[in-house]
Amino acid sequence: MNLFEPRTSYQFRAVNQFASHTISPKKILFLTYRFPYPLSGGDRLKSYHLLRHLSSISDVDLIALDEWGSATHENLQHIKKFASTVTVVPFSKNVAIKNVALSLLSRTPAEMAWYYSAQMQEVVDLALASKRYDLVVCFFVRTAEYVKNFTDAPKLLIAEDSRLLADERGSEKFSFSADYFVRKMDAIKLRKYEPQIASQFDLVTFVAESDRARILQEDPTLRTNILTNGVDIDTYKFFEGQKANTILFAGHLGIYHNRLMAERILTRIFPMIRMHSPDTNLVIAGKDPSPALAKLVAETAGASLHGNVEALIPYYQSAKLFIHPQEVGAGIQNKLLECMALGTPVITTEIGASGVDGVINHQHLIVCDTDVEFAEAAISLLGDSPEQHRLARNARNLIEQRYTWDTIFAVLDELIGGIIPDYFVKSSTEEKKRRTNDSY
């Protein structure tokens, strides 16, 4: 058994194709709380693309906590095409529940307790003791705990959003329930925890300025920057084909803020649209819809539910509008970027639009607040309106200018060079990048 491998985890080592080079590529330890493949969910999408890019310029060891049981043999084979080593630590829900219960009487936020695994800590400690790394990358603050005391190499925390901001917004909207009290307590704890853990890193990145600004309110001395999300514009091509008279909402329907949006559309927004335009239909699509949501859809005239669909692109393409009345959450919504890339006009809230840098109301999308505003905006865009086409084309142009993965990778390289000035010295990295790309 490999020293790097705990008894119940799985490790796969790719062949090092560059051992003959006189200058070895830099070495990175990359930690994530979910196995980054398949590409479903914004967090896995981002971690996958960053891992793929970093592996093209460095030797990357991946350690992943497998919350959703995604590390099948086929998925592992895909990741090990470019990662130097892949170590997967099984996630125990029973342990997570126990950790959360214990955290209620401590200073640790429940969310961080949920994702803490003593087994993953052991694997990380062994990796750091066994190899000298040039950089440690933590994807999401949920993995920061594992290396908070490590000081032998620069550390980059790709925090994505501010969990403090997310829980502050969430606790304002939750009803008095167990979820409400956990989020309320976490918001209080995160005011100290989040800036304190961030201070242990050489750089912390966020996807949106609002998230960055919130943590800087707590500690203005933190070294932070923006590393937003990207879209594969070759996959999400601008669509100019026939569209149905349909309004769409899509997302992971088991997540609270998505469920909240779906319920708001079904009960308050869509009925007003339907009164004015009785031939317009509503499609709710996404993973893990609850029985309560399914019942609500069935009771709503003109609405249909498409649960656990394999791909959302056909739904984005066929819809005339995407409605996204976000009230809670933080960061950036990948589904908005994907809609904008495909040319499906978006109607969202100020919170929803705040994560998309460069977006201008009524130029790239429409920002609304009240239910009446949402209904009126939707009605104005139904049909073959020039405004619909103008918004679609402007949105696509913004994606091409700011949100391609190549643009994101260039920013990431610049940030790494800022914390490690000699990281991109002339070496074998260009050859490795060429060979890695050839393997796709």
N, C-alpha and C positions, 0 to 999 in steps of 0.2 A: 504494500500500500504506500502511495506517495505521501511524503511528509506533509504535503500541502493539503491533504484530503482527509476530512473527518469521516468517520465510519459510515454515516448515512448521507453523505453528499456525493455528488458526481463531478468528476473532473475530466476534461478532455484537453490534450495538449496538441496543438498544431505543429507541423514540422517547421523548424526555423530555416527558411530558405536563404538566409543572409549570413550564415555563420562564417562564410569564406571572406566576408568583407573585413577590411582592416579597421574600419570605424563602425562600431555597433550603433544601431539606432537607439534613441532614448527609450527609457522604460517607464511605463505608466501603469499604476494600479487604478482600476476603474470600478467603483462600487455603485450598485443600484439595488433598489428594494423590490423590483419586479424584473423577471427575465425579459429581455428586450425584444422578444420575437414570439409570435407573429406581430405584425404591425397593426394592432388594434388598440385604440386609446392614445391620447396625446402624449402621455408620459413615456410609453414604450416607443412611440414613433420618434420622439426627440432623442431618447437615450440610444436607440438603435443607430440613428444617423450620426450622432456624435461619436459613438464607439467605432463605427465604420470609418469615419474620417480620421480619427486619432490613430487607428490601426494602420492607416495608409502612410503615416509619417513616424510611427513609433511602434515598439513592441508593447502591446497592451495585454495585461492580465485582468480578466473580468471576474469579479466575484458578485454573484447575484442571489438575493433572497427570492425564492420562487413563490410569491404569495398566491398566484392563480394557477399553479401547476402547469405552466406553459412549457417547461423544459423537457419536451418530448424528444425522442431520439432524432426525429427529422429536424426539429427546430434547433437542437444542439449542433447537428451537423452543419446547418446553415451558418450559425454564429462562429463556429470554429474555422470557417474558411478564412477569416481575417483576424480574429483574436488569437493571441499567442497561447494563452491558456484560458479555460473557462471552468470556473468552480461554481456549482449551484448548491445552495443550502436550502433544504426543504423548510417550508413555512408551517408552523403548528398553530392552528387557530386556538386550541385549548391553552397553549402557553401564552398566546397573545391576550386572551381574555383574563387570564390570571395576572399578567403584567399590568393590564389596565386597572384591574381591581386594586392592586397594590399601589399604583400611581396616584390614586385618588387622595391618598393621605401624604403624598410627597410633593416635591417641587417639579417633578417630571410631567410634562403634558401627556395626556392619555394617548394622543396620536403617536408620540415618539415611543411610548411604552409598547404600543401595539406592534411596532415594527422592530423592536429590539429582540435579538436572538443571541443567547449566550453561545450557541454553536457558530453563528456567523462571526461573532467577536473572536472566537478561537481561530477560525480560518483566516481572518484579517490579521490577527496578531502573528500567526505563523508565516503569512506571506511577507509581512514587514520585517520579520526576523530573518527570513531566508534569502531575501533579495534586496539589493539596493535600488530604489526607485528614484527617477528624476522628477516625478510628479505624481501626486495622488489626486484623483478626481472623484468627488462624491456627487452623485446625481440625486438631487432632492435632499432637503435637510434631514429627512428620515434616516439617511445613512451617515450623517455627520458624527453621530455619537461614537461610531466605531473607531474613528481616528482623531478624536478631539484632543488627545494628549500626545499624539505623534508629532515630533518636531524635526525629524531627520531629513525631510524633503519638503519642498513647497507643496501647498495644498490649495486646490481650487474647488469651491463649493458651487455647483450649478443648482441654486436653490429654486429656480423657476418662479414661484410666487412667494409672497409673504404669508406664512400660515397664521401669523397674528392678524393680518388684515382679513384673511378669509374667515377666521373664527369670529372676529368682531362683527363682520357683516352677517355671518350665519346666525349668531346668537340674537341678532336683532329680529330675525324673521322666524326662527323656530318657535313653535308653541311650547308650553310648559310640559316638557317630556324629558326622558332620560337623555336624549340627544341634545336637547337644549342645555341642560345642566352641565353635560360634559364639555360642550363647546364654550359655554360661558366660563367654566373653570379653566379650560385650556387658554382662552383669550387672556385671562388674568396671568396665568403662568408664563405664557409666551412673551409677555412684555419684558421679562427678564431673560428667559431661556433663549429666545431667538437671537437677539443681539449678542448674548454671551457666547453662544456656540459659533456664531458668525465671526466673532473676534478671533477665533482659533485658526482662521483660514487667511491665506495671503490675498485671496480675492473671492468675492461672492457675486454671482451674477443672477439677475432677475429678467423675466421676459417683458415686464412692463414698468414704466416709470412710477406708476402709482404704488406698486409693491416696494420698489426701491425707496421711494420717499417715506413710506410708512416705517421701515426699519431704521432709516436714518433719523427719524424723529426720536427714536429711543437712544441711538448712539451715532452722532454725526461723524465720528472718527473712523467708522468702518470703511474698508476699501471695497467699493462696489462698482458694478457696471451693468450694462444691458446686453444680454444675449438672447434675442427673441427666437421664435420658432420659424421653421421653414415649411415650404410646400414643394413637392415634386411636380414641377409645372409640366413635365412630359406626361405624367400620369393624369394630372388634373388639367386637361387641356380645355381651353375656352370652347364652350359648347354653343353652337348657333342653330341647333336643330329644333324640331317641333317640341313644344312644351304643352303639357296638359293644363287644364284650368284648376291647378292644385297649389295649395299652400303647404309647406313642409316644416315640420320640426323634427330634428334627429339628435341622437346622443345616447349615452349610456343611461338608460331609464331607471337603473337601480340607484343612481347617484341622486342625492337629495335635491341639489339645485336644478338638475334636469327634470326631475319629477315635478318640482314646483312650477317650472316653466310650462311643462305639458299641461298641468292642471289649470293654470291660468289661461292658457290659450283655449282649452276645451270649454271652460265654464264661463269665461268673461269676454274674451276677444273674438273668437270664431263665431259665436252666435250673432254678434253684431254684423260681422262680415256677411254671414249667411242670409241675414234679413235683407241686405242690400243686393247681394249676388247669390241667389239660391242655387245656381249651378256650380258654384265653387266648392271644391272638396278640400278636406284637410287630411294629411297623412302624418301620422306619428310613427317614427321608425327608430329602432335601436335595440340594444341588448337589455335583457333582464327586466321586461315590464312587469309590474306587480299585478296581481289579480284585481286590485282596486282600480288601477289605471285602465286595465282592459275593460272593466265594467263601465267606467266613465266614458270610454271611447264608444262602446256599444250603445250607450244611451244618448250619444250626441249625433244628431242627424248630419250626414255628409262626412263624418269622420271615419277613418279606418286605422287599424294598428298593424304594424309590420314588425314583429319582434324577432330578435336574433338573426337579422339578415346578414348575409355573408359580405356584402359590399354596399356602401352608401352612395357611391358615385352615380349609379343609375337613378337614384331618388333625387339627388341634387340636380341632375341634368333635366329630369322631367318636370320639376316644379317651377312655377313662375316666380315664387317668392319663398324666402326662408325667414320665418319669424322666430325671434330669440329674445324674449322678454326677461332677461337675466336680472335678478334682484340680489343674489348673494354670490359669494365666490370671489376669487382673485385671479391674477395672472392673465393669460390669453386663451381664447377659445379656438382650438385648431379647426373646428368645424366652420367657423366664420372665415378663416383664411382659405379653406378648401372651397367654400361656396363662392367667395370672391374670385378665386382662380378659375373656377368653372363658368363664371358669368351668371350666377344666380343671385339676384338682388337680395340684400339683407336688410331687415328691419330689426333693430335691437335697442337696448337701453344705453345710458351713459356708461354704466358699469361694463356692459358687454363690449362697447366700442373702445373703452379706455385702454385695453391691452394692445390695441392695434395702432402702433406708432405711424403717424403720417396720415391717418384717416381724417377726412373732413365730412361733416354732416351735409347731406344732400349732394355731395360730390361723389363719394365712394359707397355710401350706404345712408340709411335714414335712422336717426336717433329719436326715440319716443320715450315718454314717461307713463302716461295714463293709458288705460285700456281703450278709451275713445280715440286717442292719438294713434295707437297701433291699428285699430280698425280702419280709421280714415286713411292712414298711409297705405295700408294694404289695398283698400278699394281703389285708391288713386293709381296704383301700379298694375292692377289687374287689366287684362286685355293686352293689346299690342301697342302699348304706349311708348312714345319716344323716350320718356323719362326712364322707363325700365331698361331700355337698351343703353342709354347714356350711363346710368349707374353701373351696369354690368361691365361695360368696356373700361370705365375709369377704375373700377375695382381691380380688374385684371392687370391693368397697367401698373397699379401700385404694388401688386404681388410680384410682378416681374422686376420691379425696381428695387424692392426692399426685402422680399421674403423667399427668395430662392435658397436652396440649401448651400449652393456655392457661396452666396453672400454671407450666410451664417458661418460657414467654415472659415472664411477670410477673417471675420471678426474674432472667432475663437482663436485662430492662429495669432492674431495681433495681441489678444489678451494674454495668451501664454507667453509670448515674447516679452510682454511687459513685466511679468513676474519672474521670468527666467531669461535674461537677456541673451544668453548664448544658446538657447534651445534650438534655433534653426541654423546652426553653423553647418557649413558644407560637409555632408556625410553621405551615407548610403540611403538617406530617406527618400530621395527622388526615385531611386531604383525600386525601393520597396513599394512606393506608391504605385508605380507602373505595374509591378507584378501583382499587387493586391487587386487593383482594378481589373486586371486580366482574368481574375478568378471568378468574377461575377457572371 
